[in-house]
Amino acid sequence: MLTGTKVGLRARHEDDIPILRAELYDDVVNSSRAESRPWRPITPGSPDSRLVVDDKEEGHVPFSVVELDGGTLVGTATLWGIDNHHRSAHIGLGLRPACRGKGYGTDVVAVLCHYGFVVRGLHRLQIETLADNVAMLRSAERNGFVCEGVLRSSAWVMGEFLDEVLLGLLVQDWKPDRSPDR
Ligand SMILES: CC(C)(COP(=O)(O)OP(=O)(O)OC[C@H]1O[C@@H](n2cnc3c(N)ncnc32)[C@H](O)[C@@H]1OP(=O)(O)O)[C@@H](O)C(=O)NCCC(=O)NCCS
């Protein structure tokens, strides 16, 4: 398991799946805001890639996030789009509603940076998020990500086009202890 100061990132367990499906993916608004594809129901037991891990998919590494203190499931974290030629990847995360606003998101980004830069030897990490997602923007900025641009009206979300922000972090600018909690 990879550990931060508050959370751990471990493999997806079978009994995580119904909780993640109910609290993240079956919430149409959350799912529409967090994913780049349209919401659709996921059949229990289906091998849907949003929940069930395919270990053969090299460029996509999903984790379940747990509290270090007690092991309660907190949400999901993913290093995706791993490109071993350009040595870059994207970061994604989603926390259960009751687990938001406690500093876990900031810690998850820190752990994914460690995984991307130290374990995988990457050079650049990238995050795309909706421009109004203050918690995600702050979680990224607290770890050293900088805004590299605004993708105007790039996301169709629940009946309207919204702007997305592109944030990037290069390994030479990464300070593992940037968050005061780490
Ligand atoms: C986005 C998300 C991962 C952030 O994780 P989190 O644990 O809630 O965030 P943190 O508690 O670490 O807070 C990070 C910062 O955002 C601020 N913040 C948290 N929730 C906020 C909110 N609802 N509104 C405004 N600011 C907020 C915190 O005060 C903190 O600011 P600081 O660094 O200045 O102290 C989490 O809220 C989430 O899962 N949201 C739903 C799914 C989602 O949006 N995923 C991202 C898709 S790209």
Ligand as a Chemical Component Dictionary entry (heavy atoms), coordinates in Angstrom:
data_LIG
# 
_chem_comp.id                   LIG 
_chem_comp.type                 NON-POLYMER 
_chem_comp.pdbx_formal_charge   0 
_chem_comp.three_letter_code    LIG 
# 
loop_
_chem_comp_atom.comp_id 
_chem_comp_atom.atom_id 
_chem_comp_atom.alt_atom_id 
_chem_comp_atom.type_symbol 
_chem_comp_atom.charge 
_chem_comp_atom.model_Cartn_x 
_chem_comp_atom.model_Cartn_y 
_chem_comp_atom.model_Cartn_z 
_chem_comp_atom.pdbx_ordinal 
LIG C1  C1  C 0 -12.367 17.174 -5.383  1  
LIG C2  C2  C 0 -12.062 16.291 -4.163  2  
LIG C3  C3  C 0 -11.264 15.081 -4.603  3  
LIG C4  C4  C 0 -11.222 17.146 -3.182  4  
LIG O1  O1  O 0 -10.946 16.398 -2.036  5  
LIG P1  P1  P 0 -11.297 16.953 -0.568  6  
LIG O2  O2  O 0 -10.809 15.962 0.396   7  
LIG O3  O3  O 0 -12.731 17.315 -0.533  8  
LIG O4  O4  O 0 -10.407 18.287 -0.516  9  
LIG P2  P2  P 0 -9.541  18.786 0.737   10 
LIG O5  O5  O 0 -10.309 18.579 1.994   11 
LIG O6  O6  O 0 -8.174  18.205 0.640   12 
LIG O7  O7  O 0 -9.504  20.353 0.466   13 
LIG C5  C5  C 0 -8.617  20.957 -0.448  14 
LIG C6  C6  C 0 -8.838  22.460 -0.416  15 
LIG O8  O8  O 0 -10.114 22.772 -0.973  16 
LIG C7  C7  C 0 -10.915 23.458 -0.020  17 
LIG N1  N1  N 0 -12.264 22.919 -0.131  18 
LIG C8  C8  C 0 -12.677 21.684 0.182   19 
LIG N2  N2  N 0 -13.980 21.537 -0.115  20 
LIG C9  C9  C 0 -14.382 22.723 -0.621  21 
LIG C10 C10 C 0 -15.626 23.204 -1.111  22 
LIG N3  N3  N 0 -16.711 22.433 -1.136  23 
LIG N4  N4  N 0 -15.689 24.490 -1.555  24 
LIG C11 C11 C 0 -14.582 25.274 -1.531  25 
LIG N5  N5  N 0 -13.367 24.869 -1.091  26 
LIG C12 C12 C 0 -13.285 23.610 -0.640  27 
LIG C13 C13 C 0 -10.302 23.164 1.333   28 
LIG O9  O9  O 0 -10.566 24.210 2.260   29 
LIG C14 C14 C 0 -8.843  23.080 0.985   30 
LIG O10 O10 O 0 -8.337  24.398 0.815   31 
LIG P3  P3  P 0 -6.915  24.845 1.408   32 
LIG O11 O11 O 0 -5.887  23.995 0.705   33 
LIG O12 O12 O 0 -6.836  26.278 1.044   34 
LIG O13 O13 O 0 -6.984  24.553 2.870   35 
LIG C15 C15 C 0 -13.365 15.839 -3.438  36 
LIG O14 O14 O 0 -14.060 16.954 -2.945  37 
LIG C16 C16 C 0 -14.281 15.024 -4.352  38 
LIG O15 O15 O 0 -14.133 13.826 -4.444  39 
LIG N6  N6  N 0 -15.251 15.681 -5.032  40 
LIG C17 C17 C 0 -16.178 15.003 -5.919  41 
LIG C18 C18 C 0 -15.515 14.331 -7.119  42 
LIG C19 C19 C 0 -14.602 15.274 -7.889  43 
LIG O16 O16 O 0 -14.899 16.448 -8.073  44 
LIG N7  N7  N 0 -13.469 14.721 -8.335  45 
LIG C20 C20 C 0 -12.492 15.447 -9.107  46 
LIG C21 C21 C 0 -12.795 15.325 -10.565 47 
LIG S1  S1  S 0 -11.509 16.049 -11.543 48 
# 
loop_
_chem_comp_bond.comp_id 
_chem_comp_bond.atom_id_1 
_chem_comp_bond.atom_id_2 
_chem_comp_bond.value_order 
_chem_comp_bond.pdbx_ordinal 
LIG C1  C2  SING 1  
LIG C2  C3  SING 2  
LIG C2  C4  SING 3  
LIG C2  C15 SING 4  
LIG C4  O1  SING 5  
LIG O1  P1  SING 6  
LIG P1  O2  DOUB 7  
LIG P1  O3  SING 8  
LIG P1  O4  SING 9  
LIG O4  P2  SING 10 
LIG P2  O5  DOUB 11 
LIG P2  O6  SING 12 
LIG P2  O7  SING 13 
LIG O7  C5  SING 14 
LIG C5  C6  SING 15 
LIG C6  O8  SING 16 
LIG C6  C14 SING 17 
LIG O8  C7  SING 18 
LIG C7  N1  SING 19 
LIG C7  C13 SING 20 
LIG N1  C8  SING 21 
LIG N1  C12 SING 22 
LIG C8  N2  DOUB 23 
LIG N2  C9  SING 24 
LIG C9  C10 SING 25 
LIG C9  C12 DOUB 26 
LIG C10 N3  SING 27 
LIG C10 N4  DOUB 28 
LIG N4  C11 SING 29 
LIG C11 N5  DOUB 30 
LIG N5  C12 SING 31 
LIG C13 O9  SING 32 
LIG C13 C14 SING 33 
LIG C14 O10 SING 34 
LIG O10 P3  SING 35 
LIG P3  O11 DOUB 36 
LIG P3  O12 SING 37 
LIG P3  O13 SING 38 
LIG C15 O14 SING 39 
LIG C15 C16 SING 40 
LIG C16 O15 DOUB 41 
LIG C16 N6  SING 42 
LIG N6  C17 SING 43 
LIG C17 C18 SING 44 
LIG C18 C19 SING 45 
LIG C19 O16 DOUB 46 
LIG C19 N7  SING 47 
LIG N7  C20 SING 48 
LIG C20 C21 SING 49 
LIG C21 S1  SING 50 
# 
